[in-house]
């Protein structure tokens, strides 16, 4: 079982991979699309939905 820190880092790593501007092999993905993918990963049981919700609130300034 992953710790809370590991679950958060997993979400951050996926988000960064999708939205980073410094990837020469692909353009950055818009934030809305990245969060859509992350929510799909929650639906599939791949990442923690509670942590994603907190991260998304922080990123959106809610």
C-alpha positions in Angstrom: 0.0 0.0 0.0 1.3 3.4 -0.9 1.8 6.2 1.7 0.0 9.5 1.4 3.2 11.1 0.2 3.7 8.5 -2.5 0.1 8.9 -3.7 0.6 12.7 -3.9 3.9 12.4 -5.8 2.2 10.0 -8.3 -0.4 12.6 -9.0 2.2 15.4 -9.3 4.4 13.3 -11.6 1.5 12.5 -14.0 0.3 16.2 -14.0 3.8 17.4 -14.7 4.4 14.9 -17.5 1.2 16.1 -19.1 1.6 19.8 -18.7 5.3 20.5 -18.7 6.5 23.0 -21.2 10.1 21.7 -21.3 9.4 18.4 -23.0 10.9 18.6 -26.5 8.9 15.7 -27.9 5.4 17.1 -27.2 3.6 20.4 -26.5 2.2 21.0 -23.0 -1.3 19.8 -22.4 -3.9 22.4 -21.2 -4.8 22.1 -17.5 -8.4 21.1 -18.2 -7.4 18.2 -20.4 -4.8 17.1 -17.8 -7.3 17.1 -15.0 -9.7 15.1 -17.2 -7.1 12.4 -17.7 -6.4 12.4 -13.9 -10.1 12.0 -13.1 -10.2 9.1 -15.5 -7.3 7.6 -13.6 -9.3 8.0 -10.4 -12.3 6.2 -12.1 -10.0 3.3 -13.0 -8.6 3.1 -9.4 -5.1 4.1 -10.4 -4.8 7.2 -8.3 -6.3 8.6 -5.1 -9.4 10.8 -5.7 -9.3 12.6 -2.4 -5.7 13.7 -3.0 -6.5 14.7 -6.6 -9.4 16.8 -5.3 -7.1 18.7 -2.9 -4.4 19.2 -5.6 -7.0 20.4 -8.1 -8.4 22.9 -5.6 -4.9 24.2 -4.9 -4.1 24.5 -8.6 -7.3 26.4 -9.4 -7.0 28.6 -6.3 -10.3 27.5 -4.9 
